[in-house]
Amino acid sequence: MALGNSKSEEIEENLCEFSKEIYGECGILITSEPVESVREYIEKATVKDYARMKSIVTETVTIPAGIVSYGPEKGGQPISRTWENFFKKVELPIVIENNAICLQEDYTICKIGDSLSENQAHLLQKLGYKLALFKLTVTHCYDKTKKETFIF
């Protein structure tokens, strides 16, 4: 590892202790900013994202009867007719009227507490409903001035 796996390989004192904690999906942020300001920034930084299969839903999403439109994340524009086969595949009760895809009745994609199926997750993504939050979690810090590693 570039940080060093042993005392003889490390590029900064005690950095090999930090490198032992790095595994799986993770990232390294190198900054001269104070630890507390970085922690505060990261704790506040979230990005809305599409929920994945098996995610637990935090809100109910119902598409109203009538012309099928994109969700609020995509501006509410009507869906192209090219989506007809996809909607039929996921068994939405649609008809084509005036060259537009229309729902015959209100259709609930998911309800609060549901574990999303593959079709539900795919449908939410295609329609532009972002129900998940992407957030970073800081677990470790190396203080270069003190030459020590600590866990949050």
DSSP file with accessible surface (Angstrom, degrees, kcal/mol):
  #  RESIDUE AA STRUCTURE BP1 BP2  ACC     N-H-->O    O-->H-N    N-H-->O    O-->H-N    TCO  KAPPA ALPHA  PHI   PSI    X-CA   Y-CA   Z-CA
    1    1 A M    >         0   0  104      0, 0.0     3,-1.4     0, 0.0     4,-0.2   0.000 360.0 360.0 360.0 145.8    0.0    0.0    0.0
    2    2 A A  T 3   +     0   0   92      1,-0.3     9,-0.1     2,-0.1     3,-0.0   0.754 360.0  56.2 -62.3 -26.0    1.2    3.5   -0.8
    3    3 A L  T 3  S-     0   0   25      1,-0.1     8,-1.3     7,-0.1     9,-0.4   0.723 120.5-100.4 -79.5 -20.9    0.9    4.6    2.8
    4    4 A G    <   -     0   0    2     -3,-1.4    15,-0.2     6,-0.2     6,-0.1   0.211  17.8-139.3 106.7 132.8    3.2    1.8    4.0
    5    5 A N  S    S+     0   0   85     -4,-0.2     2,-0.3    14,-0.1    -1,-0.1   0.532  85.8  25.7 -97.8 -10.7    2.4   -1.5    5.6
    6    6 A S  S >> S-     0   0   43      1,-0.1     4,-1.7     0, 0.0     3,-0.9  -0.931  89.6 -97.3-144.6 168.9    5.2   -1.5    8.1
    7    7 A K  T 34 S+     0   0  118     -2,-0.3     3,-0.1     1,-0.3     8,-0.1   0.874 123.0  53.2 -56.9 -37.0    7.3    1.0   10.0
    8    8 A S  T 34 S+     0   0  114      1,-0.2    -1,-0.3    -3,-0.0    -4,-0.0   0.750 115.4  39.6 -73.0 -21.8   10.1    0.6    7.5
    9    9 A E  T <4 S+     0   0  110     -3,-0.9    -1,-0.2     2,-0.0    -2,-0.2   0.631  87.2 113.4 -99.1 -18.3    7.8    1.3    4.5
   10   10 A E     <  -     0   0   34     -4,-1.7    -6,-0.2     1,-0.1    -7,-0.1  -0.223  54.3-152.4 -65.2 146.9    5.7    4.1    5.9
   11   11 A I  S    S+     0   0  113     -8,-1.3     2,-0.3     1,-0.2    -1,-0.1   0.582  84.4  29.3 -93.8 -13.3    6.0    7.6    4.4
   12   12 A E  S >  S-     0   0   54     -9,-0.4     3,-2.1    -8,-0.0     4,-0.4  -0.985 103.9 -83.3-139.8 150.2    5.0    9.4    7.6
   13   13 A E  T 3  S+     0   0  114     -2,-0.3    -2,-0.1     1,-0.3    -6,-0.0  -0.266 112.0   0.0 -57.3 131.6    5.5    8.3   11.3
   14   14 A N  T >> S+     0   0   43      1,-0.1     4,-0.8    -7,-0.1     3,-0.7   0.496  93.3 122.2  66.9   8.2    2.7    5.9   12.5
   15   15 A L  H <>  +     0   0   12     -3,-2.1     4,-2.2     1,-0.2     3,-0.3   0.800  62.0  67.9 -71.0 -24.2    1.0    6.0    9.1
   16   16 A C  H 3> S+     0   0    2     -4,-0.4     4,-1.3     1,-0.2    -1,-0.2   0.846  94.4  58.3 -65.0 -27.2    1.3    2.2    8.7
   17   17 A E  H <4 S+     0   0   82     -3,-0.7     4,-0.5     1,-0.2    -1,-0.2   0.896 106.8  47.8 -65.5 -39.2   -1.2    1.9   11.6
   18   18 A F  H >< S+     0   0   26     -4,-0.8     3,-1.6    -3,-0.3     4,-0.4   0.916 105.9  57.0 -66.0 -42.9   -3.7    3.9    9.6
   19   19 A S  H >< S+     0   0    5     -4,-2.2     3,-1.1     1,-0.3    -1,-0.2   0.810  97.5  62.9 -63.7 -26.8   -3.1    1.8    6.5
   20   20 A K  T 3< S+     0   0  122     -4,-1.3    -1,-0.3     1,-0.2    -2,-0.2   0.747 100.3  54.5 -67.1 -22.4   -4.1   -1.4    8.5
   21   21 A E  T <  S+     0   0   78     -3,-1.6     2,-0.7    -4,-0.5    -1,-0.2   0.521  86.3  96.6 -88.3  -6.9   -7.6    0.2    8.9
   22   22 A I    <   +     0   0   37     -3,-1.1     2,-0.3    -4,-0.4     4,-0.1  -0.767  49.6 125.0 -93.2 116.1   -8.2    0.7    5.2
   23   23 A Y        +     0   0  173     -2,-0.7    -3,-0.0     2,-0.1    -2,-0.0  -0.975  49.9  12.9-159.9 163.8  -10.2   -2.1    3.6
   24   24 A G  S    S-     0   0   72     -2,-0.3     2,-0.8     1,-0.1    -2,-0.0  -0.228 116.6  -9.2  65.2-151.7  -13.3   -2.7    1.5
   25   25 A E  S    S+     0   0  204     -3,-0.0     2,-0.3     2,-0.0    -2,-0.1  -0.703  94.2 125.0 -83.2 111.0  -15.0    0.3   -0.1
   26   26 A C        -     0   0   77     -2,-0.8     2,-0.3    -4,-0.1    -2,-0.0  -0.963  41.1-146.7-156.6 171.0  -13.4    3.3    1.3
   27   27 A G        -     0   0   71     -2,-0.3     2,-0.5     2,-0.0    -2,-0.0  -0.931  13.4-130.6-141.2 164.3  -11.6    6.5    0.4
   28   28 A I        -     0   0   83     -2,-0.3     2,-0.5     2,-0.0    -2,-0.0  -0.983  14.3-161.9-121.6 128.0   -8.9    8.7    1.7
   29   29 A L        -     0   0  114     -2,-0.5     2,-0.6     2,-0.0    -2,-0.0  -0.949   4.6-165.9-108.8 124.1   -9.2   12.4    2.1
   30   30 A I        +     0   0  153     -2,-0.5     2,-0.3     2,-0.0    -2,-0.0  -0.952  26.1 144.1-112.4 120.9   -6.0   14.4    2.4
   31   31 A T        -     0   0   70     -2,-0.6    -2,-0.0     2,-0.1     4,-0.0  -0.985  52.6-139.2-151.8 158.6   -6.5   18.0    3.6
   32   32 A S  S    S+     0   0  120     -2,-0.3     3,-0.1     2,-0.1    -1,-0.0   0.359  70.9 114.6 -99.1   3.1   -4.9   20.6    5.8
   33   33 A E  S    S-     0   0  112      1,-0.1    -2,-0.1     2,-0.1     5,-0.0  -0.387  81.7 -89.6 -69.7 152.1   -8.3   21.7    7.1
   34   34 A P     >  -     0   0   83      0, 0.0     4,-2.0     0, 0.0     3,-0.3  -0.325  35.0-119.9 -61.9 144.5   -8.9   21.1   10.8
   35   35 A V  H  > S+     0   0   41      1,-0.2     4,-2.8     2,-0.2     5,-0.2   0.888 110.2  53.0 -54.3 -44.9  -10.5   17.7   11.6
   36   36 A E  H  > S+     0   0   97      1,-0.2     4,-2.5     2,-0.2    -1,-0.2   0.892 108.2  49.0 -64.0 -39.1  -13.6   19.2   13.1
   37   37 A S  H  > S+     0   0   45     -3,-0.3     4,-2.2     2,-0.2    -1,-0.2   0.897 112.9  48.2 -69.4 -35.0  -14.4   21.4   10.1
   38   38 A V  H  X S+     0   0   28     -4,-2.0     4,-2.7     2,-0.2     5,-0.2   0.939 111.9  49.7 -67.1 -44.4  -13.9   18.4    7.8
   39   39 A R  H  X S+     0   0   65     -4,-2.8     4,-2.5     1,-0.2    -2,-0.2   0.940 111.8  47.9 -60.1 -46.9  -16.1   16.2   10.0
   40   40 A E  H  X S+     0   0  100     -4,-2.5     4,-1.5    -5,-0.2    -1,-0.2   0.921 112.3  49.6 -60.4 -44.1  -18.9   18.8   10.1
   41   41 A Y  H  X S+     0   0  169     -4,-2.2     4,-1.4     1,-0.2     3,-0.3   0.945 112.9  45.6 -61.2 -48.4  -18.7   19.3    6.3
   42   42 A I  H  < S+     0   0   18     -4,-2.7    94,-0.4     1,-0.2    -2,-0.2   0.889 109.1  55.6 -65.8 -38.0  -18.9   15.6    5.6
   43   43 A E  H  < S+     0   0  110     -4,-2.5    -1,-0.2    -5,-0.2    -2,-0.2   0.845 113.5  41.9 -63.5 -31.1  -21.8   15.0    8.1
   44   44 A K  H  < S+     0   0  163     -4,-1.5     2,-0.7    -3,-0.3    -1,-0.2   0.700  93.3  96.6 -86.4 -21.5  -23.8   17.7    6.3
   45   45 A A     <  +     0   0   37     -4,-1.4    91,-0.6    -5,-0.2     2,-0.3  -0.609  47.6 150.6 -79.6 109.9  -22.9   16.5    2.7
   46   46 A T  E     -A  135   0A  65     -2,-0.7     2,-0.4    89,-0.1    89,-0.2  -0.978  27.4-157.9-135.4 152.0  -25.6   14.3    1.3
   47   47 A V  E     -A  134   0A  91     87,-2.0    87,-3.5    -2,-0.3     2,-0.1  -0.998  23.6-120.0-131.2 131.2  -26.7   13.6   -2.2
   48   48 A K  E     +A  133   0A  98     -2,-0.4     2,-0.3    85,-0.2    85,-0.2  -0.470  42.2 173.7 -67.9 141.5  -30.1   12.3   -3.3
   49   49 A D  E     -A  132   0A  45     83,-2.9    83,-2.4    -2,-0.1     2,-0.3  -0.912  37.0 -84.1-144.0 167.6  -29.7    9.0   -5.2
   50   50 A Y        -     0   0   42     -2,-0.3    80,-0.2    80,-0.2     2,-0.1  -0.593  47.3-116.4 -77.6 135.2  -31.8    6.3   -6.7
   51   51 A A        -     0   0   11     78,-0.4     2,-0.2    -2,-0.3    74,-0.1  -0.450  30.7-137.1 -69.3 142.8  -32.8    3.5   -4.3
   52   52 A R    >   -     0   0  145      1,-0.2     3,-2.2    -2,-0.1    64,-0.3  -0.543  34.8 -71.0 -96.7 166.3  -31.4    0.1   -5.1
   53   53 A M  T 3  S+     0   0   94      1,-0.3    64,-0.2    -2,-0.2    -1,-0.2  -0.253 122.4  21.2 -54.4 139.1  -33.1   -3.3   -5.0
   54   54 A K  T 3  S+     0   0  156     62,-3.1    -1,-0.3     1,-0.3     2,-0.1   0.381  89.9 138.2  76.3   0.4  -33.7   -4.4   -1.4
   55   55 A S    <   -     0   0   39     -3,-2.2    61,-2.6    61,-0.1     2,-0.5  -0.470  59.9-117.0 -67.3 147.7  -33.5   -0.8   -0.1
   56   56 A I  B     -B  115   0B 110     59,-0.2    59,-0.2    -2,-0.1     2,-0.2  -0.785  32.0-124.6 -89.5 126.1  -36.2    0.0    2.5
   57   57 A V        -     0   0    6     57,-2.8    56,-2.9    -2,-0.5    57,-0.1  -0.473  19.9-166.9 -78.0 138.3  -38.4    2.7    1.1
   58   58 A T  S    S+     0   0   96     73,-0.2     2,-0.3    54,-0.2    54,-0.1   0.401  71.8  29.4-103.5  -2.6  -38.9    5.9    3.2
   59   59 A E  S    S-     0   0   86     52,-0.1     2,-0.4     2,-0.0    -1,-0.1  -0.991  78.9-110.4-153.3 156.0  -41.9    7.2    1.2
   60   60 A T        -     0   0   68     -2,-0.3     2,-0.5    51,-0.1    51,-0.2  -0.731  28.3-160.9 -86.7 134.0  -44.9    6.1   -0.8
   61   61 A V  E     +C  110   0C   5     49,-2.1    48,-2.4    -2,-0.4    49,-1.2  -0.972  12.9 174.9-120.4 117.1  -44.7    6.8   -4.5
   62   62 A T  E     -C  108   0C  60     -2,-0.5    46,-0.3    46,-0.3    44,-0.1  -0.985  21.7-146.7-122.5 129.9  -48.0    6.7   -6.4
   63   63 A I  E     -C  107   0C   5     44,-3.4    44,-2.8    -2,-0.4     3,-0.1  -0.843  27.0-127.5 -92.3 125.4  -48.3    7.6  -10.1
   64   64 A P        -     0   0   81      0, 0.0    39,-0.3     0, 0.0    41,-0.1  -0.364  29.2 -93.1 -72.4 153.9  -51.7    9.2  -10.8
   65   65 A A  S    S+     0   0   50     39,-0.1     2,-0.3    37,-0.1    39,-0.2  -0.250  90.6  48.1 -58.7 150.2  -54.0    7.9  -13.5
   66   66 A G  E    S+D  103   0D  29     37,-2.0    37,-3.2    39,-0.1     2,-0.1  -0.768 103.3   5.8 115.2-160.4  -53.6    9.7  -16.8
   67   67 A I  E    S-D  102   0D  93     -2,-0.3     2,-0.4    35,-0.3    35,-0.3  -0.381  76.4-123.2 -62.8 128.4  -50.6   10.6  -18.9
   68   68 A V        -     0   0    0     33,-2.8    11,-3.0    -2,-0.1     2,-0.3  -0.616  37.5-179.1 -77.7 127.1  -47.4    9.1  -17.3
   69   69 A S  B     -F   78   0E  41     -2,-0.4     8,-0.1     9,-0.3     6,-0.1  -0.859  31.8 -95.1-124.6 159.7  -44.8   11.7  -16.6
   70   70 A Y        -     0   0   50      7,-3.1    58,-0.2    -2,-0.3    57,-0.1  -0.338  49.5-104.4 -64.9 156.0  -41.3   11.8  -15.1
   71   71 A G    > > -     0   0    2     56,-4.3     3,-1.7    53,-0.2     5,-1.7  -0.040  43.5 -81.8 -74.2-178.4  -41.1   12.5  -11.4
   72   72 A P  G > 5S+     0   0  104      0, 0.0     3,-1.2     0, 0.0    57,-0.1   0.795 125.4  63.4 -59.8 -29.0  -40.0   15.8   -9.8
   73   73 A E  G 3 5S+     0   0   82     55,-0.8    55,-0.1     1,-0.3    56,-0.1   0.737 110.2  39.7 -69.3 -20.3  -36.3   15.0  -10.2
   74   74 A K  G X 5S-     0   0   88     -3,-1.7     3,-0.7    53,-0.3    -1,-0.3   0.132 121.8 -99.8-116.8  17.1  -36.7   15.0  -14.0
   75   75 A G  T < 5 -     0   0   56     -3,-1.2    -4,-0.1     1,-0.2    -2,-0.1   0.505  51.2 -89.3  86.5   2.3  -39.1   17.9  -14.4
   76   76 A G  T 3 <S+     0   0   35     -5,-1.7    -1,-0.2     1,-0.2    -5,-0.1   0.665  72.1 157.9  71.7  17.1  -42.5   16.2  -14.7
   77   77 A Q    <   -     0   0  123     -3,-0.7    -7,-3.1    -6,-0.2    -1,-0.2  -0.429  50.6 -92.8 -73.5 147.9  -42.3   15.9  -18.5
   78   78 A P  B     -F   69   0E  74      0, 0.0    -9,-0.3     0, 0.0     2,-0.2  -0.280  45.0-107.5 -59.6 145.2  -44.5   13.3  -20.2
   79   79 A I        -     0   0   10    -11,-3.0    22,-0.6    22,-0.2   -11,-0.1  -0.501  35.2-108.0 -74.4 141.1  -42.8    9.9  -20.8
   80   80 A S    >   -     0   0   58     -2,-0.2     3,-1.9     1,-0.1    -1,-0.1  -0.353  22.1-120.5 -66.6 149.1  -41.9    9.0  -24.4
   81   81 A R  G >  S+     0   0  103      1,-0.3     3,-2.2    18,-0.2     4,-0.2   0.719 105.4  81.1 -64.6 -18.8  -44.0    6.3  -26.1
   82   82 A T  G 3  S+     0   0  119      1,-0.3     3,-0.4     2,-0.1     4,-0.3   0.687  82.2  65.9 -61.7 -14.3  -40.8    4.3  -26.5
   83   83 A W  G <> S+     0   0   54     -3,-1.9     4,-2.4     1,-0.2    -1,-0.3   0.472  70.8 101.0 -84.5  -2.2  -41.2    3.3  -22.9
   84   84 A E  H <> S+     0   0   36     -3,-2.2     4,-2.2     1,-0.2     5,-0.2   0.907  80.7  46.9 -52.2 -50.5  -44.4    1.3  -23.7
   85   85 A N  H  > S+     0   0  126     -3,-0.4     4,-2.4    -4,-0.2    -1,-0.2   0.894 111.2  52.0 -62.3 -39.6  -42.8   -2.1  -23.7
   86   86 A F  H  > S+     0   0   29     -4,-0.3     4,-2.0     2,-0.2    -1,-0.2   0.945 110.0  48.3 -61.6 -46.1  -41.0   -1.5  -20.5
   87   87 A F  H  <>S+     0   0    1     -4,-2.4     5,-2.7     1,-0.2    -1,-0.2   0.877 112.0  49.3 -64.6 -36.0  -44.2   -0.5  -18.7
   88   88 A K  H ><5S+     0   0  113     -4,-2.2     3,-1.4    -5,-0.3    -1,-0.2   0.901 107.8  55.2 -67.2 -39.6  -46.0   -3.5  -20.0
   89   89 A K  H 3<5S+     0   0  152     -4,-2.4    -2,-0.2     1,-0.3    -1,-0.2   0.890 109.8  45.1 -60.8 -40.4  -43.1   -5.7  -18.8
   90   90 A V  T 3<5S-     0   0   11     -4,-2.0    -1,-0.3    -5,-0.1    -2,-0.2   0.304 119.0-115.8 -89.5  11.2  -43.4   -4.4  -15.3
   91   91 A E  T < 5 +     0   0  163     -3,-1.4    -3,-0.2     1,-0.2    -2,-0.1   0.825  52.0 165.8  63.9  40.4  -47.2   -4.8  -15.6
   92   92 A L      < -     0   0    8     -5,-2.7     2,-2.0     1,-0.1    -1,-0.2  -0.695  46.4-116.2 -79.6 139.9  -48.4   -1.2  -15.3
   93   93 A P        +     0   0   29      0, 0.0    11,-2.9     0, 0.0    12,-0.4  -0.516  59.2 158.2 -78.5  80.6  -52.0   -0.9  -16.4
   94   94 A I  E     -E  103   0D  20     -2,-2.0     2,-0.3     9,-0.2     9,-0.2  -0.707  26.6-176.9-108.9 158.7  -51.3    1.4  -19.4
   95   95 A V  E     -E  102   0D  43      7,-2.3     7,-2.9    -2,-0.3     2,-0.6  -0.936  29.9-117.2-139.3 160.5  -53.0    2.3  -22.7
   96   96 A I  E     +E  101   0D  50     -2,-0.3     2,-0.4     5,-0.2     5,-0.2  -0.909  35.8 172.9-102.5 122.1  -51.9    4.5  -25.5
   97   97 A E  E >   -E  100   0D 111      3,-2.4     3,-1.5    -2,-0.6    -2,-0.0  -0.996  69.7 -12.2-131.0 126.6  -54.1    7.6  -26.0
   98   98 A N  T 3  S-     0   0  167     -2,-0.4    -1,-0.1     1,-0.3     3,-0.1   0.895 128.0 -57.1  50.5  43.1  -53.2   10.4  -28.5
   99   99 A N  T 3  S+     0   0  113      1,-0.2     2,-0.3    -3,-0.0    -1,-0.3   0.725 116.5 112.7  63.1  24.4  -49.7    8.9  -28.9
  100  100 A A  E <  S- E   0  97D  20     -3,-1.5    -3,-2.4   -20,-0.1     2,-0.5  -0.949  72.6-114.9-125.3 148.3  -49.1    9.2  -25.1
  101  101 A I  E     - E   0  96D   1    -22,-0.6   -33,-2.8    -2,-0.3     2,-0.4  -0.710  40.4-174.7 -81.3 124.6  -48.7    6.5  -22.4
  102  102 A C  E     -DE  67  95D   6     -7,-2.9    -7,-2.3    -2,-0.5     2,-0.4  -0.965  23.2-132.6-125.4 139.2  -51.6    6.7  -20.0
  103  103 A L  E     -DE  66  94D   6    -37,-3.2   -37,-2.0    -2,-0.4    -9,-0.2  -0.727   9.1-149.0 -84.2 137.7  -52.3    4.9  -16.8
  104  104 A Q  S    S+     0   0  120    -11,-2.9     2,-0.3    -2,-0.4    -1,-0.1   0.730  80.6   2.8 -77.8 -21.4  -55.8    3.5  -16.5
  105  105 A E  S    S-     0   0  117    -12,-0.4    -1,-0.1   -39,-0.1   -39,-0.1  -0.959  98.1 -69.6-155.4 162.6  -55.8    4.0  -12.7
  106  106 A D        -     0   0  103     -2,-0.3     2,-0.4   -41,-0.1    -2,-0.1  -0.324  50.0-156.1 -55.0 143.4  -53.5    5.3  -10.0
  107  107 A Y  E     -C   63   0C  64    -44,-2.8   -44,-3.4   -15,-0.0     2,-0.7  -0.978   7.8-150.6-132.3 119.5  -50.5    3.0   -9.6
  108  108 A T  E     -C   62   0C  58     -2,-0.4   -46,-0.3   -46,-0.3     3,-0.1  -0.809   9.3-173.6 -89.9 116.8  -48.5    2.7   -6.4
  109  109 A I  E     -     0   0C   4    -48,-2.4     2,-0.3    -2,-0.7    -1,-0.2   0.909  68.9 -12.9 -73.6 -45.0  -44.9    1.8   -7.1
  110  110 A C  E     -C   61   0C   1    -49,-1.2   -49,-2.1     6,-0.1     2,-0.3  -0.987  58.9-140.4-155.6 159.6  -43.9    1.4   -3.5
  111  111 A K    >   -     0   0  123     -2,-0.3     3,-2.6   -51,-0.2   -54,-0.3  -0.899  44.4 -78.8-122.8 154.3  -45.1    2.1    0.1
  112  112 A I  T 3  S+     0   0  113     -2,-0.3   -54,-0.2     1,-0.3     3,-0.1  -0.217 119.2  21.9 -50.1 131.6  -43.2    3.2    3.1
  113  113 A G  T 3  S+     0   0   46    -56,-2.9    -1,-0.3     1,-0.3   -55,-0.1   0.235  89.8 136.3  92.5 -12.9  -41.3    0.3    4.6
  114  114 A D    <   -     0   0   55     -3,-2.6   -57,-2.8   -58,-0.1     2,-0.6  -0.346  55.4-131.8 -63.9 148.4  -41.3   -1.9    1.4
  115  115 A S  B     -B   56   0B  69    -59,-0.2   -59,-0.2    -3,-0.1   -60,-0.1  -0.921  38.4-115.7 -95.9 117.9  -38.1   -3.7    0.5
  116  116 A L        -     0   0    3    -61,-2.6   -62,-3.1    -2,-0.6     2,-0.1  -0.311  22.5-144.8 -64.8 134.4  -37.7   -2.7   -3.2
  117  117 A S     >  -     0   0   52    -64,-0.2     4,-2.5   -63,-0.1     5,-0.2  -0.400  33.4-101.4 -80.8 171.1  -37.9   -5.4   -5.8
  118  118 A E  H  > S+     0   0  140      1,-0.2     4,-2.4     2,-0.2     5,-0.2   0.927 124.0  48.6 -60.9 -44.5  -35.8   -5.2   -8.9
  119  119 A N  H  > S+     0   0   74      2,-0.2     4,-2.7     1,-0.2    -1,-0.2   0.900 111.0  49.8 -64.4 -41.6  -38.8   -3.9  -11.0
  120  120 A Q  H  > S+     0   0   42      2,-0.2     4,-2.7     1,-0.2     5,-0.2   0.942 112.7  46.6 -62.3 -46.9  -39.7   -1.3   -8.4
  121  121 A A  H  X S+     0   0   10     -4,-2.5     4,-2.1     1,-0.2    -2,-0.2   0.919 114.4  48.0 -61.3 -42.8  -36.2    0.0   -8.2
  122  122 A H  H  X S+     0   0   72     -4,-2.4     4,-2.8    -5,-0.2    -1,-0.2   0.920 112.1  48.9 -65.1 -43.4  -35.9    0.1  -12.0
  123  123 A L  H  X S+     0   0    4     -4,-2.7     4,-2.3     2,-0.2    -2,-0.2   0.928 110.4  50.5 -64.3 -44.4  -39.2    1.9  -12.4
  124  124 A L  H  X>S+     0   0    2     -4,-2.7     5,-3.0     1,-0.2     4,-0.8   0.917 113.0  47.3 -60.0 -41.4  -38.4    4.5   -9.8
  125  125 A Q  H ><5S+     0   0   92     -4,-2.1     3,-0.8    -5,-0.2    -2,-0.2   0.945 111.0  50.1 -66.2 -46.8  -35.1    5.2  -11.5
  126  126 A K  H 3<5S+     0   0   64     -4,-2.8    -1,-0.2     1,-0.3    -2,-0.2   0.864 114.3  45.2 -61.0 -35.5  -36.6    5.4  -15.0
  127  127 A L  H 3<5S-     0   0    1     -4,-2.3   -56,-4.3    -5,-0.2   -53,-0.3   0.561 117.6-112.5 -87.4  -8.2  -39.2    7.8  -13.7
  128  128 A G  T <<5 +     0   0    0     -3,-0.8   -55,-0.8    -4,-0.8     2,-0.8   0.787  60.8 150.7  87.7  30.2  -36.7    9.9  -11.8
  129  129 A Y      < -     0   0   43     -5,-3.0     2,-0.8    -6,-0.2   -78,-0.4  -0.845  26.6-165.0 -98.8 110.6  -37.7    9.3   -8.2
  130  130 A K        +     0   0   57     -2,-0.8   -80,-0.2   -80,-0.2   -82,-0.0  -0.841  21.3 159.7 -96.6 108.8  -34.6    9.5   -5.9
  131  131 A L        +     0   0   20     -2,-0.8     2,-0.3   -82,-0.2   -73,-0.2   0.453  49.8  74.4-108.8  -5.0  -35.5    8.0   -2.6
  132  132 A A  E     -A   49   0A  29    -83,-2.4   -83,-2.9   -75,-0.1     2,-0.4  -0.714  66.4-138.6-109.3 160.8  -32.1    7.3   -1.2
  133  133 A L  E     -A   48   0A 115     -2,-0.3     2,-0.5   -85,-0.2   -85,-0.2  -0.978   8.5-147.7-118.2 129.9  -29.4    9.5    0.3
  134  134 A F  E     +A   47   0A 113    -87,-3.5   -87,-2.0    -2,-0.4     2,-0.4  -0.855  29.8 168.3 -93.0 127.4  -25.7    9.0   -0.5
  135  135 A K  E     -A   46   0A 111     -2,-0.5     2,-0.3   -89,-0.2   -89,-0.1  -1.000  30.2-130.3-143.5 141.6  -23.6   10.0    2.5
  136  136 A L        -     0   0   95    -91,-0.6     2,-0.5   -94,-0.4   -91,-0.1  -0.663  16.4-152.9 -88.2 147.8  -20.0    9.6    3.5
  137  137 A T        -     0   0  117     -2,-0.3     2,-0.5   -94,-0.0   -94,-0.0  -0.983   6.3-146.8-123.2 121.6  -19.0    8.2    6.9
  138  138 A V        +     0   0   47     -2,-0.5     3,-0.1     1,-0.2    13,-0.0  -0.758  27.7 162.2 -87.0 125.3  -15.7    9.2    8.4
  139  139 A T        +     0   0   78     -2,-0.5    13,-2.0     1,-0.3     2,-0.3   0.702  58.7  23.7-112.5 -31.6  -14.3    6.3   10.5
  140  140 A H  E     -G  151   0F  35     11,-0.3     2,-0.3     2,-0.0    -1,-0.3  -0.944  55.8-166.6-137.8 158.2  -10.6    7.1   10.9
  141  141 A C  E     -G  150   0F  22      9,-2.6     9,-3.0    -2,-0.3     2,-0.5  -0.997  10.7-152.7-145.8 142.4   -8.3   10.1   10.9
  142  142 A Y  E     -G  149   0F  39     -2,-0.3     2,-0.8     7,-0.2     7,-0.2  -0.979  12.7-152.9-113.9 120.7   -4.5   10.5   10.8
  143  143 A D  E  >> -G  148   0F  29      5,-3.2     5,-1.5    -2,-0.5     4,-1.4  -0.841   5.9-167.6 -95.6 107.4   -3.3   13.7   12.4
  144  144 A K  T  45S+     0   0  124     -2,-0.8    -1,-0.2     1,-0.2  -131,-0.1   0.845  85.3  55.4 -66.0 -33.8    0.0   14.6   10.7
  145  145 A T  T  45S+     0   0  124      1,-0.2    -1,-0.2    -3,-0.1    -2,-0.0   0.873 119.4  31.9 -69.5 -33.2    1.0   17.2   13.2
  146  146 A K  T  45S-     0   0  134     -3,-0.2    -1,-0.2     2,-0.2    -2,-0.2   0.509 102.2-132.7 -97.6  -9.0    0.6   14.7   16.1
  147  147 A K  T  <5 +     0   0   62     -4,-1.4     2,-0.3     1,-0.2    -3,-0.2   0.887  65.1 117.9  56.9  45.0    1.7   11.7   14.0
  148  148 A E  E   < -G  143   0F  92     -5,-1.5    -5,-3.2  -133,-0.0     2,-0.4  -0.981  57.7-135.7-142.9 156.9   -1.1    9.6   15.3
  149  149 A T  E     -G  142   0F  42     -2,-0.3     2,-0.3    -7,-0.2    -7,-0.2  -0.832  24.3-179.3-106.5 140.0   -4.2    7.8   14.1
  150  150 A F  E     -G  141   0F  65     -9,-3.0    -9,-2.6    -2,-0.4     2,-0.4  -0.979  22.1-128.6-140.5 157.5   -7.6    8.0   15.8
  151  151 A I  E      G  140   0F 113     -2,-0.3   -11,-0.3   -11,-0.2   -12,-0.1  -0.857 360.0 360.0-104.3 137.9  -11.0    6.5   15.3
  152  152 A F              0   0   75    -13,-2.0    -1,-0.0    -2,-0.4   -11,-0.0  -0.510 360.0 360.0 -75.1 360.0  -14.1    8.6   15.2
